[in-house]
Amino acid sequence: MALFALRRLVLAIPLLIGITFISFLVIQLAPGGPFDYLRSEETGQDPKLVQKLNEEFGLDKPFHVQYWRWLSRIVRLDFGRSFQPDARPVLAKIGERLPITLFLNILQLLIIFTLAIPIGVASATRQYSLFDKITTIFVFIGFATPDFWLALLLMILFGVNLDWLPISGLRSLNYEYMTFWRQQWDFVSHLFLPVAVAAFGGLAGLSRYMRQSMLEVIRQDYVQTARAKGLAEPVVIGKHALRNALLPVVTILGLSLPGLIGGSIIIESIFAIPGMGQLMVQSVFARDYPVIMGNLVIVASLTLLANLFADLAYGVVDPRIRFSSRRRRR
């Protein structure tokens, strides 16, 4: 298992370089530049200032030279500085947004997996029942509802018409003047709408995957044999069937890990949450290349590690995978 993980990590290095190369190329092909706003006549700036800034940041160099300089800095974990007027280090800008995005996405994943797995198991074990039909309708609604549309509806209902919940940010303007418990409620109330919207679609999809996986497992011969031996149904489902049915869930969990850092661009933009998703949108509009590439490198690295995590988790969930690898070595 350790040799397999090491081999995958070594093979991930050229793949990561290829991802960064394509991303860097696409960014360079996009029209405009980070200092084009200085060309406006309203700013009163000398057009030569743009040329001077491009030379200072090396943007006037050929593509291969720019990429090599950027790659040599990344090897030293130097992500450079932002092209924005504050010229802050990229890691500093990402670092102040990262905790918010991590907290929101971990909370969202906990809600999704805590509810989706029991719902999927209950739907599979009660196939074609009233509960199964209700959850099927819920899944169709969840798949068909766009996040931005649902977010706007909930904001209008709970934030504008009923005035129950705040609709933007994570804290109220008078947060500092509240009592301790009032501050906690204010923070929690700001989380209701964005977390509910983000978890709605994921809950619908994962519960459906779990249902289908469980249906396939409970039809296997070993499950029927366990029932024939007189084992209680909770033991058959919980001990024999559920573990093998979790394989697709492990895959989805692994693919969800990069989203913990990348954040939800739509949710964070609509609810004005200062996370990684909002930072990415702002950086794209501002042509802030160092911040864009820094975010892409982190997300791409996490994607590769997530795939490795999913492969290793298969061996924990399903022992047959580990046994088959031992037989091949023999």
CORRALIN-V952012 format. One line per field, one symbol per residue. ss: DSSP state (H for helix, E for strand, L for the rest). psi: psi as a letter, one per 40 degrees, with the letter a starting at -180 (. if undefined). Layout:
ss->???
psi->???
This chain:
ss->LHHHHHHHHHHHHHHHHHHHHHHHHHHHHLLLLLLHHHHLLLLLLLHHHHHHHHHHLLLLLLHHHHHHHHHHHHHLLLLLELLLLLLLEHHHHHHHHHHHHHHHHHHHHHHHHHHHHHHHHHHHHLLLLHHHHHHHHHHHHHHHLLHHHHHHHHHHHHHHHLLLLLLLLLLLLLHHHLLHHHHHHHHHHHHHHHHHHHHHHHHHHHHHHHHHHHHHHHLLHHHHHHHHLLLLHHHHHHHHHHHHHLHHHHHHHHHHHHHHHHLLHHHHHHLLLLLHHHHHHHHHHLLLHHHHHHHHHHHHHHHHHHHHHHHHHHHHHLHHHHHHHHHHHL
psi->ddddddddddddddddddddddddddddeiiiieedeeeidddeihdeddddddddeeeeiidddddddddddddefheaiieiddfiiddddddeddddddddddddddddddddddddddddefheiddddddddddddddehiddddddddddddddddfdiieiaeiidfddeiidddddddddddddddddddeddddddddddddddddddeeiddddddddeeiiddddddddddddeeddddddddeeddedddihddddddefhgaddddddddddefgdddddddddddddddddddddddddddddhddddddddddd.
